[in-house]
Amino acid sequence: MPTFIDMTRSDLVTALADKFSQLTQRDTEFAVKTILEAMSDALARGHRIEIRGFGSFSINRRPPRLGRNPRSGAQVTIPEKLVPHFKPGKALRESVDAQVPPTEPATR
């Protein structure tokens, strides 16, 4: 069964700093922070972000609906929500698919 390893923001900074020795850890941390903030700001303004070969980020609208309070069973109105959505690009899908053995399902 394949082993899944989480990558945190600090892991990303460390990996980039190791790969690009001309950048200090501090510069790399600033670059990652700036990129993520720019992406967050763009999504908050309703913009779509497309990174060719990687994927695209967009905002999906979840319409208002009726739900139930699990404790009392009473109906509750759940308001509309805007949620971020990621759609992987073809190159990323193929790269990930090539890493998973076809005989074993990829479960976490």
N, CA, C and O atoms as CSV, one atom per row, in Angstrom:
chain,resi,resn,atom,element,x,y,z
A,1,MET,N,N,0.845,-1.173,0.000
A,1,MET,CA,C,0.000,0.000,0.000
A,1,MET,C,C,0.893,1.239,0.000
A,1,MET,O,O,1.877,1.283,0.739
A,2,PRO,N,N,0.565,2.262,-0.828
A,2,PRO,CA,C,1.412,3.442,-0.900
A,2,PRO,C,C,1.373,4.231,0.407
A,2,PRO,O,O,0.365,4.235,1.114
A,3,THR,N,N,2.473,4.890,0.714
A,3,THR,CA,C,2.574,5.711,1.906
A,3,THR,C,C,2.348,7.160,1.517
A,3,THR,O,O,2.964,7.659,0.575
A,4,PHE,N,N,1.462,7.838,2.244
A,4,PHE,CA,C,1.184,9.235,1.965
A,4,PHE,C,C,1.885,10.085,3.014
A,4,PHE,O,O,1.812,9.798,4.209
A,5,ILE,N,N,2.555,11.123,2.564
A,5,ILE,CA,C,3.269,12.018,3.455
A,5,ILE,C,C,2.689,13.413,3.255
A,5,ILE,O,O,2.597,13.897,2.127
A,6,ASP,N,N,2.301,14.053,4.346
A,6,ASP,CA,C,1.784,15.415,4.263
A,6,ASP,C,C,2.929,16.382,4.060
A,6,ASP,O,O,4.028,16.172,4.573
A,7,MET,N,N,2.674,17.448,3.307
A,7,MET,CA,C,3.659,18.506,3.151
A,7,MET,C,C,3.061,19.773,3.716
A,7,MET,O,O,2.021,20.242,3.252
A,8,THR,N,N,3.710,20.320,4.707
A,8,THR,CA,C,3.250,21.552,5.320
A,8,THR,C,C,3.906,22.743,4.635
A,8,THR,O,O,4.797,22.588,3.800
A,9,ARG,N,N,3.451,23.922,5.003
A,9,ARG,CA,C,4.017,25.147,4.442
A,9,ARG,C,C,5.519,25.228,4.750
A,9,ARG,O,O,6.310,25.599,3.883
A,10,SER,N,N,5.909,24.881,5.978
A,10,SER,CA,C,7.333,24.949,6.340
A,10,SER,C,C,8.143,23.890,5.578
A,10,SER,O,O,9.310,24.120,5.262
A,11,ASP,N,N,7.535,22.733,5.282
A,11,ASP,CA,C,8.214,21.723,4.463
A,11,ASP,C,C,8.457,22.253,3.055
A,11,ASP,O,O,9.515,22.019,2.471
A,12,LEU,N,N,7.474,22.967,2.514
A,12,LEU,CA,C,7.606,23.560,1.185
A,12,LEU,C,C,8.725,24.592,1.171
A,12,LEU,O,O,9.541,24.619,0.250
A,13,VAL,N,N,8.762,25.439,2.194
A,13,VAL,CA,C,9.817,26.460,2.294
A,13,VAL,C,C,11.182,25.793,2.359
A,13,VAL,O,O,12.109,26.218,1.670
A,14,THR,N,N,11.318,24.768,3.168
A,14,THR,CA,C,12.595,24.059,3.308
A,14,THR,C,C,13.010,23.401,2.001
A,14,THR,O,O,14.174,23.475,1.610
A,15,ALA,N,N,12.057,22.753,1.319
A,15,ALA,CA,C,12.368,22.090,0.050
A,15,ALA,C,C,12.825,23.096,-1.002
A,15,ALA,O,O,13.768,22.834,-1.748
A,16,LEU,N,N,12.157,24.246,-1.062
A,16,LEU,CA,C,12.560,25.273,-2.036
A,16,LEU,C,C,13.905,25.891,-1.687
A,16,LEU,O,O,14.719,26.146,-2.574
A,17,ALA,N,N,14.147,26.135,-0.403
A,17,ALA,CA,C,15.429,26.709,0.027
A,17,ALA,C,C,16.578,25.743,-0.283
A,17,ALA,O,O,17.668,26.169,-0.665
A,18,ASP,N,N,16.323,24.435,-0.114
A,18,ASP,CA,C,17.348,23.435,-0.431
A,18,ASP,C,C,17.606,23.363,-1.930
A,18,ASP,O,O,18.746,23.206,-2.366
A,19,LYS,N,N,16.536,23.480,-2.716
A,19,LYS,CA,C,16.674,23.365,-4.176
A,19,LYS,C,C,17.349,24.597,-4.779
A,19,LYS,O,O,18.132,24.477,-5.721
A,20,PHE,N,N,17.047,25.783,-4.240
A,20,PHE,CA,C,17.616,27.019,-4.758
A,20,PHE,C,C,18.565,27.597,-3.714
A,20,PHE,O,O,18.174,28.426,-2.893
A,21,SER,N,N,19.808,27.148,-3.758
A,21,SER,CA,C,20.786,27.517,-2.728
A,21,SER,C,C,21.094,29.016,-2.693
A,21,SER,O,O,21.591,29.518,-1.685
A,22,GLN,N,N,20.804,29.738,-3.788
A,22,GLN,CA,C,21.069,31.180,-3.799
A,22,GLN,C,C,20.051,31.951,-2.950
A,22,GLN,O,O,20.263,33.124,-2.643
A,23,LEU,N,N,18.949,31.296,-2.571
A,23,LEU,CA,C,17.947,31.937,-1.726
A,23,LEU,C,C,18.130,31.510,-0.267
A,23,LEU,O,O,18.392,30.345,0.033
A,24,THR,N,N,17.984,32.475,0.612
A,24,THR,CA,C,18.050,32.132,2.031
A,24,THR,C,C,16.701,31.555,2.465
A,24,THR,O,O,15.699,31.679,1.761
A,25,GLN,N,N,16.701,30.938,3.613
A,25,GLN,CA,C,15.455,30.387,4.167
A,25,GLN,C,C,14.438,31.518,4.349
A,25,GLN,O,O,13.248,31.339,4.088
A,26,ARG,N,N,14.905,32.653,4.787
A,26,ARG,CA,C,14.026,33.811,5.021
A,26,ARG,C,C,13.420,34.318,3.711
A,26,ARG,O,O,12.227,34.620,3.655
A,27,ASP,N,N,14.246,34.413,2.646
A,27,ASP,CA,C,13.749,34.854,1.340
A,27,ASP,C,C,12.721,33.871,0.787
A,27,ASP,O,O,11.697,34.274,0.235
A,28,THR,N,N,13.001,32.587,0.940
A,28,THR,CA,C,12.092,31.559,0.456
A,28,THR,C,C,10.774,31.627,1.207
A,28,THR,O,O,9.706,31.518,0.604
A,29,GLU,N,N,10.842,31.805,2.523
A,29,GLU,CA,C,9.636,31.916,3.342
A,29,GLU,C,C,8.800,33.123,2.911
A,29,GLU,O,O,7.574,33.040,2.836
A,30,PHE,N,N,9.468,34.243,2.627
A,30,PHE,CA,C,8.783,35.451,2.170
A,30,PHE,C,C,8.116,35.218,0.814
A,30,PHE,O,O,6.989,35.659,0.591
A,31,ALA,N,N,8.813,34.525,-0.092
A,31,ALA,CA,C,8.264,34.259,-1.428
A,31,ALA,C,C,7.015,33.370,-1.339
A,31,ALA,O,O,6.003,33.655,-1.979
A,32,VAL,N,N,7.090,32.302,-0.552
A,32,VAL,CA,C,5.944,31.397,-0.399
A,32,VAL,C,C,4.774,32.155,0.221
A,32,VAL,O,O,3.636,32.022,-0.231
A,33,LYS,N,N,5.050,32.948,1.253
A,33,LYS,CA,C,3.997,33.714,1.922
A,33,LYS,C,C,3.350,34.694,0.945
A,33,LYS,O,O,2.127,34.830,0.929
A,34,THR,N,N,4.150,35.372,0.138
A,34,THR,CA,C,3.635,36.344,-0.821
A,34,THR,C,C,2.765,35.679,-1.880
A,34,THR,O,O,1.704,36.199,-2.226
A,35,ILE,N,N,3.202,34.542,-2.393
A,35,ILE,CA,C,2.428,33.823,-3.412
A,35,ILE,C,C,1.091,33.363,-2.847
A,35,ILE,O,O,0.050,33.550,-3.477
A,36,LEU,N,N,1.116,32.760,-1.660
A,36,LEU,CA,C,-0.126,32.268,-1.059
A,36,LEU,C,C,-1.079,33.414,-0.716
A,36,LEU,O,O,-2.292,33.271,-0.870
A,37,GLU,N,N,-0.552,34.537,-0.257
A,37,GLU,CA,C,-1.400,35.700,0.034
A,37,GLU,C,C,-2.026,36.248,-1.245
A,37,GLU,O,O,-3.202,36.612,-1.252
A,38,ALA,N,N,-1.245,36.309,-2.331
A,38,ALA,CA,C,-1.774,36.804,-3.605
A,38,ALA,C,C,-2.886,35.885,-4.115
A,38,ALA,O,O,-3.899,36.355,-4.634
A,39,MET,N,N,-2.693,34.588,-3.966
A,39,MET,CA,C,-3.721,33.643,-4.403
A,39,MET,C,C,-4.974,33.786,-3.546
A,39,MET,O,O,-6.085,33.786,-4.075
A,40,SER,N,N,-4.809,33.905,-2.235
A,40,SER,CA,C,-5.955,34.074,-1.326
A,40,SER,C,C,-6.716,35.352,-1.645
A,40,SER,O,O,-7.947,35.354,-1.674
A,41,ASP,N,N,-5.989,36.440,-1.884
A,41,ASP,CA,C,-6.630,37.717,-2.203
A,41,ASP,C,C,-7.413,37.630,-3.508
A,41,ASP,O,O,-8.529,38.141,-3.603
A,42,ALA,N,N,-6.826,36.984,-4.510
A,42,ALA,CA,C,-7.499,36.851,-5.806
A,42,ALA,C,C,-8.788,36.040,-5.661
A,42,ALA,O,O,-9.820,36.408,-6.223
A,43,LEU,N,N,-8.732,34.943,-4.914
A,43,LEU,CA,C,-9.934,34.135,-4.702
A,43,LEU,C,C,-10.984,34.900,-3.906
A,43,LEU,O,O,-12.177,34.795,-4.191
A,44,ALA,N,N,-10.548,35.667,-2.913
A,44,ALA,CA,C,-11.479,36.453,-2.098
A,44,ALA,C,C,-12.196,37.498,-2.947
A,44,ALA,O,O,-13.339,37.851,-2.655
A,45,ARG,N,N,-11.540,37.997,-3.993
A,45,ARG,CA,C,-12.160,38.963,-4.903
A,45,ARG,C,C,-13.005,38.282,-5.979
A,45,ARG,O,O,-13.624,38.954,-6.803
A,46,GLY,N,N,-13.032,36.933,-5.969
A,46,GLY,CA,C,-13.853,36.201,-6.935
A,46,GLY,C,C,-13.137,35.841,-8.221
A,46,GLY,O,O,-13.772,35.393,-9.175
A,47,HIS,N,N,-11.839,36.027,-8.265
A,47,HIS,CA,C,-11.068,35.720,-9.469
A,47,HIS,C,C,-10.758,34.221,-9.540
A,47,HIS,O,O,-10.775,33.522,-8.526
A,48,ARG,N,N,-10.483,33.757,-10.725
A,48,ARG,CA,C,-10.081,32.372,-10.956
A,48,ARG,C,C,-8.565,32.376,-11.152
A,48,ARG,O,O,-8.022,33.280,-11.788
A,49,ILE,N,N,-7.885,31.369,-10.608
A,49,ILE,CA,C,-6.428,31.269,-10.753
A,49,ILE,C,C,-6.120,30.010,-11.548
A,49,ILE,O,O,-6.572,28.922,-11.191
A,50,GLU,N,N,-5.359,30.153,-12.616
A,50,GLU,CA,C,-4.987,28.988,-13.422
A,50,GLU,C,C,-3.471,28.900,-13.515
A,50,GLU,O,O,-2.803,29.843,-13.939
A,51,ILE,N,N,-2.943,27.756,-13.111
A,51,ILE,CA,C,-1.512,27.505,-13.216
A,51,ILE,C,C,-1.370,26.335,-14.173
A,51,ILE,O,O,-1.642,25.193,-13.804
A,52,ARG,N,N,-0.951,26.607,-15.390
A,52,ARG,CA,C,-0.891,25.595,-16.448
A,52,ARG,C,C,-0.064,24.392,-16.010
A,52,ARG,O,O,1.034,24.533,-15.472
A,53,GLY,N,N,-0.614,23.212,-16.253
A,53,GLY,CA,C,0.062,21.976,-15.908
A,53,GLY,C,C,-0.145,21.561,-14.459
A,53,GLY,O,O,0.125,20.414,-14.100
A,54,PHE,N,N,-0.619,22.477,-13.625
A,54,PHE,CA,C,-0.851,22.157,-12.219
A,54,PHE,C,C,-2.340,22.071,-11.920
A,54,PHE,O,O,-2.818,21.057,-11.411
A,55,GLY,N,N,-3.071,23.132,-12.234
A,55,GLY,CA,C,-4.506,23.118,-11.999
A,55,GLY,C,C,-5.062,24.517,-11.865
A,55,GLY,O,O,-4.360,25.507,-12.070
A,56,SER,N,N,-6.338,24.583,-11.515
A,56,SER,CA,C,-6.973,25.888,-11.374
A,56,SER,C,C,-7.760,25.954,-10.070
A,56,SER,O,O,-8.319,24.963,-9.601
A,57,PHE,N,N,-7.782,27.138,-9.511
A,57,PHE,CA,C,-8.517,27.423,-8.292
A,57,PHE,C,C,-9.664,28.348,-8.666
A,57,PHE,O,O,-9.482,29.291,-9.436
A,58,SER,N,N,-10.833,28.080,-8.127
A,58,SER,CA,C,-11.981,28.937,-8.386
A,58,SER,C,C,-12.865,28.932,-7.148
A,58,SER,O,O,-12.586,28.248,-6.163
A,59,ILE,N,N,-13.930,29.708,-7.223
A,59,ILE,CA,C,-14.887,29.784,-6.132
A,59,ILE,C,C,-16.179,29.113,-6.583
A,59,ILE,O,O,-16.711,29.434,-7.646
A,60,ASN,N,N,-16.679,28.193,-5.788
A,60,ASN,CA,C,-17.966,27.555,-6.049
A,60,ASN,C,C,-19.000,28.102,-5.082
A,60,ASN,O,O,-18.697,28.378,-3.922
A,61,ARG,N,N,-20.215,28.254,-5.566
A,61,ARG,CA,C,-21.318,28.737,-4.737
A,61,ARG,C,C,-22.123,27.542,-4.239
A,61,ARG,O,O,-22.564,26.706,-5.028
A,62,ARG,N,N,-22.305,27.472,-2.950
A,62,ARG,CA,C,-23.201,26.465,-2.369
A,62,ARG,C,C,-24.500,27.180,-2.030
A,62,ARG,O,O,-24.518,28.061,-1.170
A,63,PRO,N,N,-25.586,26.808,-2.697
A,63,PRO,CA,C,-26.856,27.514,-2.467
A,63,PRO,C,C,-27.387,27.266,-1.054
A,63,PRO,O,O,-27.002,26.298,-0.398
A,64,PRO,N,N,-28.286,28.163,-0.588
A,64,PRO,CA,C,-28.875,27.940,0.730
A,64,PRO,C,C,-29.711,26.658,0.712
A,64,PRO,O,O,-30.253,26.276,-0.325
A,65,ARG,N,N,-29.807,26.002,1.865
A,65,ARG,CA,C,-30.564,24.755,1.920
A,65,ARG,C,C,-31.116,24.555,3.319
A,65,ARG,O,O,-30.765,25.265,4.261
A,66,LEU,N,N,-31.983,23.574,3.421
A,66,LEU,CA,C,-32.528,23.211,4.726
A,66,LEU,C,C,-31.727,22.053,5.280
A,66,LEU,O,O,-31.456,21.080,4.577
A,67,GLY,N,N,-31.350,22.161,6.540
A,67,GLY,CA,C,-30.634,21.089,7.218
A,67,GLY,C,C,-31.358,20.751,8.508
A,67,GLY,O,O,-32.423,21.295,8.797
A,68,ARG,N,N,-30.783,19.869,9.261
A,68,ARG,CA,C,-31.385,19.477,10.539
A,68,ARG,C,C,-30.369,19.638,11.664
A,68,ARG,O,O,-29.188,19.330,11.505
A,69,ASN,N,N,-30.844,20.120,12.782
A,69,ASN,CA,C,-30.032,20.176,13.990
A,69,ASN,C,C,-29.925,18.739,14.499
A,69,ASN,O,O,-30.941,18.127,14.828
A,70,PRO,N,N,-28.706,18.188,14.569
A,70,PRO,CA,C,-28.574,16.783,14.954
A,70,PRO,C,C,-29.037,16.499,16.386
A,70,PRO,O,O,-29.424,15.374,16.702
A,71,ARG,N,N,-28.998,17.485,17.223
A,71,ARG,CA,C,-29.390,17.273,18.613
A,71,ARG,C,C,-30.911,17.254,18.794
A,71,ARG,O,O,-31.467,16.372,19.448
A,72,SER,N,N,-31.575,18.274,18.184
A,72,SER,CA,C,-33.025,18.382,18.392
A,72,SER,C,C,-33.837,17.841,17.223
A,72,SER,O,O,-35.018,17.532,17.383
A,73,GLY,N,N,-33.226,17.725,16.063
A,73,GLY,CA,C,-33.954,17.272,14.877
A,73,GLY,C,C,-34.738,18.373,14.194
A,73,GLY,O,O,-35.409,18.124,13.193
A,74,ALA,N,N,-34.665,19.596,14.723
A,74,ALA,CA,C,-35.392,20.720,14.136
A,74,ALA,C,C,-34.744,21.147,12.820
A,74,ALA,O,O,-33.529,21.052,12.646
A,75,GLN,N,N,-35.600,21.627,11.884
A,75,GLN,CA,C,-35.077,22.121,10.607
A,75,GLN,C,C,-34.362,23.451,10.823
A,75,GLN,O,O,-34.805,24.290,11.607
A,76,VAL,N,N,-33.253,23.624,10.117
A,76,VAL,CA,C,-32.460,24.847,10.212
A,76,VAL,C,C,-32.145,25.295,8.791
A,76,VAL,O,O,-31.853,24.469,7.926
A,77,THR,N,N,-32.204,26.601,8.551
A,77,THR,CA,C,-31.826,27.141,7.244
A,77,THR,C,C,-30.315,27.365,7.239
A,77,THR,O,O,-29.780,28.087,8.080
A,78,ILE,N,N,-29.643,26.741,6.289
A,78,ILE,CA,C,-28.201,26.899,6.142
A,78,ILE,C,C,-27.986,27.923,5.033
A,78,ILE,O,O,-28.430,27.702,3.906
A,79,PRO,N,N,-27.314,29.040,5.326
A,79,PRO,CA,C,-27.165,30.111,4.330
A,79,PRO,C,C,-26.222,29.724,3.182
A,79,PRO,O,O,-25.473,28.750,3.258
A,80,GLU,N,N,-26.293,30.523,2.129
A,80,GLU,CA,C,-25.412,30.350,0.966
A,80,GLU,C,C,-23.958,30.499,1.408
A,80,GLU,O,O,-23.640,31.284,2.301
A,81,LYS,N,N,-23.085,29.728,0.764
A,81,LYS,CA,C,-21.652,29.817,1.049
A,81,LYS,C,C,-20.876,29.879,-0.257
A,81,LYS,O,O,-21.285,29.306,-1.267
A,82,LEU,N,N,-19.759,30.577,-0.221
A,82,LEU,CA,C,-18.799,30.560,-1.319
A,82,LEU,C,C,-17.595,29.786,-0.818
A,82,LEU,O,O,-17.014,30.137,0.209
A,83,VAL,N,N,-17.215,28.734,-1.534
A,83,VAL,CA,C,-16.119,27.876,-1.088
A,83,VAL,C,C,-15.055,27.758,-2.177
A,83,VAL,O,O,-15.389,27.698,-3.360
A,84,PRO,N,N,-13.769,27.725,-1.789
A,84,PRO,CA,C,-12.711,27.535,-2.777
A,84,PRO,C,C,-12.757,26.123,-3.343
A,84,PRO,O,O,-13.113,25.169,-2.650
A,85,HIS,N,N,-12.389,26.009,-4.617
A,85,HIS,CA,C,-12.409,24.719,-5.310
A,85,HIS,C,C,-11.123,24.591,-6.122
A,85,HIS,O,O,-10.687,25.549,-6.760
A,86,PHE,N,N,-10.519,23.404,-6.095
A,86,PHE,CA,C,-9.309,23.143,-6.884
A,86,PHE,C,C,-9.603,22.048,-7.893
A,86,PHE,O,O,-10.142,20.996,-7.548
A,87,LYS,N,N,-9.246,22.305,-9.135
A,87,LYS,CA,C,-9.389,21.290,-10.181
A,87,LYS,C,C,-7.984,21.019,-10.725
A,87,LYS,O,O,-7.374,21.903,-11.327
A,88,PRO,N,N,-7.467,19.804,-10.519
A,88,PRO,CA,C,-6.111,19.511,-10.991
A,88,PRO,C,C,-6.032,19.523,-12.513
A,88,PRO,O,O,-6.982,19.155,-13.204
A,89,GLY,N,N,-4.875,19.957,-13.020
A,89,GLY,CA,C,-4.636,19.959,-14.458
A,89,GLY,C,C,-4.269,18.564,-14.942
A,89,GLY,O,O,-3.988,17.668,-14.146
A,90,LYS,N,N,-4.274,18.396,-16.246
A,90,LYS,CA,C,-4.005,17.094,-16.855
A,90,LYS,C,C,-2.629,16.562,-16.461
A,90,LYS,O,O,-2.496,15.389,-16.112
A,91,ALA,N,N,-1.609,17.414,-16.514
A,91,ALA,CA,C,-0.243,16.974,-16.189
A,91,ALA,C,C,-0.149,16.501,-14.738
A,91,ALA,O,O,0.507,15.498,-14.459
A,92,LEU,N,N,-0.796,17.211,-13.814
A,92,LEU,CA,C,-0.771,16.806,-12.411
A,92,LEU,C,C,-1.514,15.491,-12.213
A,92,LEU,O,O,-1.030,14.607,-11.506
A,93,ARG,N,N,-2.680,15.354,-12.828
A,93,ARG,CA,C,-3.447,14.101,-12.718
A,93,ARG,C,C,-2.629,12.927,-13.226
A,93,ARG,O,O,-2.577,11.880,-12.581
A,94,GLU,N,N,-1.988,13.095,-14.379
A,94,GLU,CA,C,-1.188,12.008,-14.954
A,94,GLU,C,C,0.027,11.693,-14.093
A,94,GLU,O,O,0.392,10.527,-13.941
A,95,SER,N,N,0.652,12.708,-13.533
A,95,SER,CA,C,1.818,12.508,-12.675
A,95,SER,C,C,1.442,11.738,-11.414
A,95,SER,O,O,2.148,10.813,-11.012
A,96,VAL,N,N,0.336,12.119,-10.796
A,96,VAL,CA,C,-0.123,11.431,-9.588
A,96,VAL,C,C,-0.539,10.008,-9.917
A,96,VAL,O,O,-0.225,9.078,-9.175
A,97,ASP,N,N,-1.242,9.837,-11.025
A,97,ASP,CA,C,-1.709,8.510,-11.426
A,97,ASP,C,C,-0.533,7.581,-11.713
A,97,ASP,O,O,-0.612,6.383,-11.441
A,98,ALA,N,N,0.552,8.119,-12.257
A,98,ALA,CA,C,1.728,7.304,-12.583
A,98,ALA,C,C,2.433,6.815,-11.313
A,98,ALA,O,O,3.146,5.812,-11.352
A,99,GLN,N,N,2.241,7.508,-10.199
A,99,GLN,CA,C,2.901,7.156,-8.936
A,99,GLN,C,C,2.147,6.069,-8.159
A,99,GLN,O,O,2.727,5.416,-7.292
A,100,VAL,N,N,0.869,5.876,-8.461
A,100,VAL,CA,C,0.044,4.913,-7.723
A,100,VAL,C,C,0.014,3.596,-8.478
A,100,VAL,O,O,-0.355,3.571,-9.652
A,101,PRO,N,N,0.395,2.499,-7.831
A,101,PRO,CA,C,0.321,1.190,-8.502
A,101,PRO,C,C,-1.134,0.876,-8.886
A,101,PRO,O,O,-2.033,1.052,-8.064
A,102,PRO,N,N,-1.379,0.412,-10.124
A,102,PRO,CA,C,-2.749,0.208,-10.598
A,102,PRO,C,C,-3.509,-0.893,-9.851
A,102,PRO,O,O,-4.740,-0.899,-9.875
A,103,THR,N,N,-2.808,-1.831,-9.185
A,103,THR,CA,C,-3.500,-2.928,-8.525
A,103,THR,C,C,-4.007,-2.566,-7.140
A,103,THR,O,O,-4.870,-3.259,-6.600
A,104,GLU,N,N,-3.486,-1.488,-6.550
A,104,GLU,CA,C,-3.884,-1.118,-5.202
A,104,GLU,C,C,-4.673,0.185,-5.238
A,104,GLU,O,O,-4.235,1.143,-5.874
A,105,PRO,N,N,-5.826,0.247,-4.572
A,105,PRO,CA,C,-6.549,1.513,-4.508
A,105,PRO,C,C,-5.824,2.497,-3.603
A,105,PRO,O,O,-5.279,2.113,-2.567
A,106,ALA,N,N,-5.819,3.757,-3.993
A,106,ALA,CA,C,-5.159,4.797,-3.201
A,106,ALA,C,C,-6.104,5.239,-2.106
A,106,ALA,O,O,-7.030,6.014,-2.346
A,107,THR,N,N,-5.868,4.743,-0.896
A,107,THR,CA,C,-6.687,5.147,0.244
A,107,THR,C,C,-5.797,5.765,1.285
A,107,THR,O,O,-4.594,5.509,1.340
A,108,ARG,N,N,-6.399,6.568,2.095
A,108,ARG,CA,C,-5.640,7.265,3.118
A,108,ARG,C,C,-5.940,6.723,4.442
A,108,ARG,O,O,-5.389,7.190,5.439
